[in-house]
Structure formats: C-alpha cells, structure tokens
Amino acid sequence: MLRLLEIHGGANIYIPEKAEGSKLSDNIGIDAARALIAHIGYGEMKIPLCKPWRIALLREAGMSINDISRRLLVSRSMVQRTLGEKVARRRSCKLRRG
C-alpha cells in the first residue's frame, strides 16, 4: 500500500479488472495488485495522500525525521508535530472510489 500511495497519492487512477499485465501490477507488484482488486474491485479510484499514516510507518521503519521530511516533501516541523500528537496512530488510511 505504501508504494501505491507514494506513486499515485493525490491522484485518480484506474484499477483494472485483472492484475496480470497491468500498469498497476508493474507499479506495486502482482500480489499487491491482486489483493487491491479483490478488496476494492475495479474502476476509477482516488488515491489519498495519507501523510500522517505514512509518517508513522516510516518512523517505525527507523527513518530519521529529516529523511521522512525529504521523502514526503513536508516540513520537519510537520513530521515532529504529527509524531508528537500521535495523529498517525489515531487516523487510518482508507482507499475510496473517486
């Protein structure tokens, strides 16, 4: 899911009926594409940015605040504030139809 958000976050994309041979599977892998199609179905979908969730996930993976800021193109203070408020743990990231 993180790969999908990093590539397409904030945009609308088309989810195909089948993962095999699709751009989606090229971007996120065949297993992840199959799982997404099984969970969401096919059609157009808006991919959220989910920055608080991504900040928490990257920090848990051991990234520094500076590295997270650069990767997500946000200020260092936003990363610190998000981690300090534990917003990322309270909020979830949900995919929805666009």
C-alpha positions as CSV (number, residue, x, y, z in Angstrom):
1,M,0.0,0.0,0.0
2,L,2.8,2.4,0.8
3,R,4.2,2.0,-2.7
4,L,0.8,2.8,-4.2
5,L,0.5,6.0,-2.1
6,E,4.0,7.1,-3.0
7,I,3.4,6.7,-6.7
8,H,-0.2,7.8,-7.1
9,G,-1.1,9.6,-3.8
10,G,-3.5,12.6,-4.5
11,A,-4.4,11.3,-8.0
12,N,-7.2,9.3,-9.6
13,I,-6.1,6.0,-11.1
14,Y,-7.9,3.2,-12.9
15,I,-8.0,-0.1,-11.1
16,P,-8.1,-2.9,-13.8
17,E,-10.3,-6.0,-13.7
18,K,-7.3,-8.2,-13.8
19,A,-3.8,-7.6,-12.3
20,E,-1.9,-9.6,-14.9
21,G,-0.1,-7.3,-17.4
22,S,-1.5,-4.1,-15.9
23,K,0.4,-0.9,-15.1
24,L,-0.9,-1.3,-11.5
25,S,1.0,-4.6,-11.1
26,D,4.1,-3.1,-12.7
27,N,3.9,-0.3,-10.1
28,I,3.1,-2.2,-6.9
29,G,3.7,-5.9,-7.7
30,I,1.3,-8.6,-8.9
31,D,0.4,-9.8,-5.4
32,A,-0.4,-6.3,-4.1
33,A,-2.4,-5.6,-7.3
34,R,-4.4,-8.8,-6.9
35,A,-5.1,-8.0,-3.3
36,L,-6.2,-4.4,-4.1
37,I,-8.5,-5.6,-6.9
38,A,-10.0,-8.3,-4.6
39,H,-10.6,-5.7,-1.8
40,I,-11.8,-2.7,-3.8
41,G,-12.8,-4.0,-7.2
42,Y,-12.1,-2.3,-10.5
43,G,-12.8,1.2,-11.8
44,E,-11.6,4.7,-11.1
45,M,-10.3,5.4,-7.6
46,K,-8.9,8.4,-5.8
47,I,-5.7,7.6,-4.0
48,P,-5.3,9.6,-0.8
49,L,-2.1,11.1,0.5
50,C,-2.3,9.7,4.0
51,K,0.7,11.7,5.2
52,P,0.2,11.2,9.0
53,W,-0.1,7.4,8.5
54,R,3.0,7.4,6.2
55,I,5.0,9.5,8.7
56,A,4.3,7.0,11.5
57,L,5.0,4.0,9.2
58,L,8.3,5.4,8.1
59,R,9.4,6.4,11.6
60,E,8.6,2.9,12.8
61,A,10.8,1.6,10.0
62,G,13.6,3.6,11.5
63,M,13.8,6.6,9.3
64,S,15.0,9.9,10.7
65,I,12.8,13.0,10.9
66,N,14.9,14.6,8.2
67,D,14.7,11.7,5.9
68,I,10.9,11.5,6.4
69,S,10.6,15.2,5.6
70,R,12.6,14.8,2.4
71,R,10.8,11.7,1.3
72,L,7.3,13.1,1.8
73,L,8.2,16.7,0.8
74,V,6.9,18.1,4.1
75,S,8.5,20.3,6.7
76,R,10.5,18.9,9.6
77,S,8.1,20.6,12.0
78,M,5.1,18.8,10.4
79,V,6.8,15.5,11.0
80,Q,7.6,16.3,14.6
81,R,4.1,17.7,15.2
82,T,2.5,14.6,13.7
83,L,4.6,12.2,15.7
84,G,4.2,14.3,18.9
85,E,0.4,14.4,18.6
86,K,0.3,10.7,17.7
87,V,-2.2,11.7,14.9
88,A,-0.9,8.9,12.7
89,R,-1.9,6.2,15.1
90,R,-5.5,7.5,15.5
91,R,-6.1,8.1,11.8
92,S,-6.2,5.4,9.3
93,C,-5.7,5.5,5.6
94,K,-8.7,4.3,3.5
95,L,-9.0,3.9,-0.2
96,R,-12.3,5.1,-1.7
97,R,-13.9,5.4,-5.0
98,G,-13.1,8.7,-6.7
